[in-house]
Each structure stands twice: as C-alpha cells, then as structure tokens.
Amino acid sequence: MNGIIILNKQKGITSRDAVNEISKLLKIKKVGHNGTLDPLAEGVLVICLGKYTKLNEMLTSKEKEYIAEVTLGIKTDTLDITGNVLEKRKETLDIEKLKKAIDSFPKTYMQEVPEYSAVKVNGKKLYEYAREGIKINLPKKEVSIKKIELLDYNENKFTFKTRVSKGTYIRSLIRDLLKNINTIGTMSALTRTKQGNFNIENSYTIEDIKEGKYKLLKLKDIIDIPIITADDNLKHKIVNGVKLKDNYPEEVLFIDNEGNELAIYKKEKDEMKMEVMLYEK
C-alpha cells in the first residue's frame, strides 16, 4: 500500500504514537509522518505509507497554518501549558497593545528555538540538555510569519490564527509576541489547520481509519511537478532505473498508460536520474 492519509491527530498522543496506531490498523510496516506535532497539539499530520515514506522531503510544506490559544500569567520552561511553571502572576490583557503587537508581526526574523525541542547542538538534542539542567546558547533560525490575526480574547486568554514558514515554532512566536507587550503567558492549545495543500477539513481521525472511512491520496493527485505518461518502451527503462537522456523538465513524475505511478526522476547535468521508484511489480 503506497499513498498518503491526512490524519487529524488527537491531543495527548505523539506523532510517533499516531504512526504506530495506523501501522497496526492497516497492517503495514512502512509508515512515516511529515511535520511533527507535539502531544499538546492536534490537527493535520501528513502520514506516508509504503514507498511514499521516501517522499518526506518533497512533501515537506513551506507553509503551515495554526490556531493557537494563549493563557496569560503563566511562564513555563517548555513555553506551553505542559511544562514546569517558572513564574505565575496576575495578568490582565491590554487588548490595544496586543492588537498593535499582532499587526507588527507579519515579518521575517531570527527566531530563537525553544529549550525543549529536538533541534540538535553538537549532536545532542536541546531537550536532552534541558533535562540534564545544562544551559547552552539556544540557536536561532530565520522564519517568516506570513499572516497573523486575532480571533478571540478575554481578560486572561486570547486565540489567534497564523500562517508561517516551515520550521517556525508557535511556542516561540507566542513568547516573542508577549515580550512586545511586556506580559507573560504560555501556549495552552494548538491546532494545525493546514500544511501546504492539505487542510483539516479533508483530514481523518484514528476512528475514521478504524472504520475504513478515509481516502488514500496518490502523488499524481497532489504533486505540483510535471506528470508524463510513459509508453511501454520508456516504462521498461524507468522500472529498471535506467538513466534517461531527453529533453525533460527538471523533475518529473512518470506514470504508465493505466495511470500507475512509476517513478520520480530528477535532472542531473545532462541526464535524468531516478529519485524515487514507486512502481510495484
């Protein structure tokens, strides 16, 4: 079984837990996910099955959309509600300051990654340093906040929707947003509503998958590279991984006359080289 399932991950389980559950339900060993969601988070998780597990880099979206809830007056070590409380105080939301801060945030900037994250420094994950009580300089990386809008608020909570570049930590975005209004708070809920072209309206829960109520997406349905139908002679070459010399685009998905996916080829210098074999003999 090769394909993609758009899972609506439930809160309280890891992305790996979700993968293991789907592997068990569908009785397939090769299962992977694209774009990790923390246990606190729910929403869109792209699940790849079979040979599609080799396509993670291609399927990694440059943009993602989230809805986040922020609770004021609590500061934690993980930057979310699951962490150890470092500070607690009474905070009342100044809505005008918040709106001004939000308006200033559609931008590209160097974002400091969270102390509790899987980013590696000197071959070791940051959360491993944190758990050992070792303080190190946290790395920064360039991220883009494409759009951000306030959805709801009360005296000590607010909710916003944002569209961001790949690699953006919403926990860090919240920290940076609250710094602008001199307030402490933490992420108390997070839903990923979109990852690239995949959105939550077209996703399925674990229960749906248990009941067989899901759609298996194929690459030809979602890919944004040229698709070329191969005749029998070309198909023979492709399924045997032969390098191709012809005037093809930079990257191509080849299918046969029956619509079966054969392989993805990528141009290297003056020839096309097989990148991922999808054909099942």
Secondary structure, DSSP 8 states (H G I E B T S, - for coil): --EEEEEEE-TTS-HHHHHHHHHHHHT-S-EEEES---TTEEEEEEEEEGGGGGGHHHH--SEEEEEEEEEETEEETTSBTTS-EEEE------HHHHHHHHHT-SSEEEEE--SSSS-EETTEEHHHHHHTT------EEEEEEEEEEEEEE-SSEEEEEEEEETT--HHHHHHHHHHHTT--EEEEEEEEEEETTEEGGG-B-HHHHHTT----B-HHHH--S-EEE--HHHHHHHHTT--B-S---SEEEEE-TT--EEEEEEEETTEEEEEEE----
